[in-house]
Amino acid sequence: MAIMANSIATATAIADLAVPLLSRTVVLAPTVLRVAQRNYSGTGGTVSVRIRNTRTANVQATPGAALTAVDVAETLVDVVVNHVYDLANLTEHDLTLGLADFGAQILEPQVDSVAARMDQYVADAMNDLAADVTLTAPDADAWLSAILDAGMTLDIQNVPEGGRFVAVSPQVARALIGHPAVLDASASGSPSAFRSAVIGQLAGFTLVKANQLAADSMVAYHQSAFAMASFAPLPASGADSAVVTRDGYALRVVRQYNPSTATEQSLVSVFAGASLLDGNRVVRVVKSA
């Protein structure tokens, strides 16, 4: 959907376009746990994500024996969130002479920059992990073997089979692309950065190229190993502002005009951050220095 320069583009119309753009632009965020805002609590720049603890079923030893009740427990994991934004100034010359399509020329680059920052938070959480495995001068077969070993490690930890990913740096992706052991995972449907980043399937993992990962590294994980906290700020008072939530993503869009400078401003923003939730559900592999 294009927003032409001479159309009446309200913040709501822009936000309705911005959120689908965001969901098509992120790469790592779709591979991790994204928790609904109702599960957040906290103040300042930190939110606590409520994670349900794993429960173990009991067995009634004999008919009529008393049953054992276990309280429901949750673990709180702190995630630091920041106000991620892109603010663009548009002069009268821009609006009148240089702008043909607001969506393509202004909104898409703004959403791209916000999405890149959101993905960077996930990548930072991955890059901050200590290496579990270090490979010396690995070739493609060594990286593939490491993926199989990572799968075994997750199996031993009783990590669910579904929702497993391997995020790989561009160097590792180059080694793996085209290898006969990696099943082609060409995805149909609407284009997205995530679909474009998927390079294949192996041993129950979806392999995703992530440019933000440290060079010559990969991270095998279950989606519940990391959490992405993402929610929109409140609508801004005194300006044309809207908040849209769709497909697990939310953005706030603000449009306002400054008559003292004859400048219009377009603001796209979100609160976002990421954190490790469970170190037993992730294996990081690196090439030795």
N, C-alpha and C positions, 0 to 999 in steps of 0.2 A: 504494500500500500504506500503510494507516494503522497507526500504532503507538499503541495506546490507552494511557491513563494507567495502567490497572490490569493491563497485560500485562507480562511479563518481557522488557524490551527490552534485549538485550545490545548491546555495542559493535559486534559483528559484524553483527547485524541492522540497527542504525542505519546503519552504513557501507554496507551493501548497498543501502540506500535513498538515502543521501547522494550517492553517485557519479552515479547516473542523474539526480538532481536537478541536480547541477552541470553535467552535459553538456547539460541542457535550459535552463540559465540564462545561460551565457556567450554573447556575441555576436561579439566580435572574435577571441577565441581560436581558434574553429574555422576562421578564414580565414588563419591563419599556420601556419608550420612548427612542429609540436610534436615534439620530438626525444625518443626513448626514453631512459630513465635510463642504459642501458648506454653511451650516447654522451656521458655527462658525465664530466668529471674535474675535480679542483680541490679547494681547501680553503677554509675560512672561508665568506665570503658570496659567493664568485664561482665559477662553474662555466665550464668551457670546452666549447663545443659543437663537435664535430668535423664539419666540412662537406667533402664530397668536392669536389675541384676538377674543373672541366669538362675533358674530354679531347678531343683532336683526332686523328682517324684519319689515318694516313699511307698513302701509295700506293707500292707496289713498282714502281719505275721500269721495270725490265726483269726478265724471268724469270730467277730464280736470284740476283738481287742481294740483298745482305745486308739484313736487316730492322733497323729502328731500334727499340730498346726504350726506353720512357719509364717512369720510376719512378712508382709510385702516390703521389700527394701529397694531403694534406688541409690545410685551413685551420682554425685554432682561433679561434673567436670567443668572447670573454668575455661572460658574462651574469651580472649581479649578481642574486642571489636573496635573498629575504627570507622569514622565517617568517610567513606570513599565517594569522591565526587568528581565531576568534570563540569566546569563552568566556562561557557563560551560567550564572548562579547560580540555582538553583531551591530555594526554601524549602519547608519541610514544608507550609505553607499552599498554595503553588503546586502541589505534587505531589498533595495530598489534595483540595483544593477547587477549584482554578482550572484544572486541566489535564485536558482531555478527549481530546486527540489530540497526542501528543508530536511526531509527524512534521509536522503542519500548524502547530502553535503554536510549536515550538522549533526543530526541525531545518531546516525550509524557510527561515525567516529567517536562520539561521546560514549555510546554504549560499549563500543570495542575497548575503550580505555578502562572503563569500569570493570568489564568482564576480565580483562587481563590482570587487573589488580586483585580481583577475587580469586582467580586461578593461582596467582602468585602466593597468596596466603596458604593455599593447600600445598603448593610446591615447597614453601618454606618449612611447613610442618614435616614434610618428607625429607627434605635435605638436612634438617636438624638432627635426624636420627643417627645414632652410631651405626656403623656398618656391621651387619651380622656375618657377611661373607665377603672376603676380598679375593679377587681373581688376578692372577699374574698373566699379563699379555694374552687376554682371552680372545678366542676366535668365536665365530657364530655358534659352534657346537658347545663351547664352554658356557656361553650365555644361556643356551637352551637347557643344558644340564642343570644350571643354577635355578632356572624356572621350575624344572621338575622337582628339584630338591626343596624348593620353597613350598611347592604344593604339598609335598610330604610333611613338611614342618607344620603347615596349617592343618593338615589332616590329623596329625598327632594331637594338636590342640583342640580338636573337634570343632574347627571353624566350619560354618555352613558351606556347602558346595557352591550354591548360587551366589552371585554378586562378587566374584573374585576378579581382580584386575592386576595387570602388571603395567605400571607406568615406566616408560623407558626414555632415556635421553636420546637426542638425535644421533649420537654416535652408536648407541646400542641398536637403535632402530635401523640404521644403515646396515648393520651386520645381520639383522634378522629378516629384513624385507626380502622376499623371494626365496627364502630357505624352504625346501620341500616339507619340512616338519611343521611349519607354521601354516595352518589352514587359512585360506582366503576368507576374509570376513567382510566382503563388500556389502555394504548395507543399502537397502532400498529405502525409499521414503524421502521426506523433505530434507534438503541439505542442511548440515550443521557442522560446526567445527569439531564436535566430538566424533561424528561419523567419519569425517575426513581424517581424524587422527588415529582411528582404529586401524592397526596394521595386520591383525590376524587373531586367530584363536589357537591356544595350545594348552592341553591338559586341564581344561576347565577354566582357564584364565582368558580374559579379553585383554589383548595387548594394545596399549594406547601410547602413542608418541607424545611426550610432554616436553616442550622446548625449555621450560623453566627448571627442569631437573638439573642437578649438578652434572657436569660432563662425565661420560663413561660410568653411568650409574643406572640402576633400575630399582624399583620398589614393587614387591609383590604383596598384595594386601586384600583383605575383605573390605567391602564398602563401610562396614561398621567400625573399622580401625580408626577412622578420622571423622571429625564432624566439621561441617561448614555452617557457621552461624551467619544468617543473612536475613535482614528485615529492613523495611523501609522506614525512614523518619516520618514523623507526622506531617500532614500537609502544612505548608507555610501559610500563615495568616497574612492578609494584606497583599497577596499576589495570586496570579492564576496558577494554581497548584493542584496536583492530583497524585494519588497513590494507587498503583495497580498491582495486584497479586495474581499470578497465574503459573501453573505447572511448577509450584514450589519456589518461584522467584518473585521478588517484589522490588519495585523501584519507585522513587518519588521524582516527579518532574515539576520544575518551576519555570514559568516564563514571566518576566517582568520588564517593564520599560522605565528607563531613567531619562526623564526629559531634560535634565541639566546637561547631559552629554549626548542626547539624541542616540542613545544606545539601548538595544534590547539584549537581554541576557537569557540564556538557556542553561538551566542547571539540571543535571541528572545525578542522583545520589542514592546511596544505600549504606546501611551499617553492615559490615562484613568482617569476618575473621575465621580462622580455622585452627584446629588443635588435634593432637593425638588423643584418642580415646582408650585404645587397648593395644599395648605393645605386643601382646601375644598373637595378634591377628595381622602382623606385618613382618616382612623380611626385606631388609635392604642389602643390595649387592653392589659392590663398587670394584673398579679396576685399581690395582695397586699403583701408587705414584711412581 
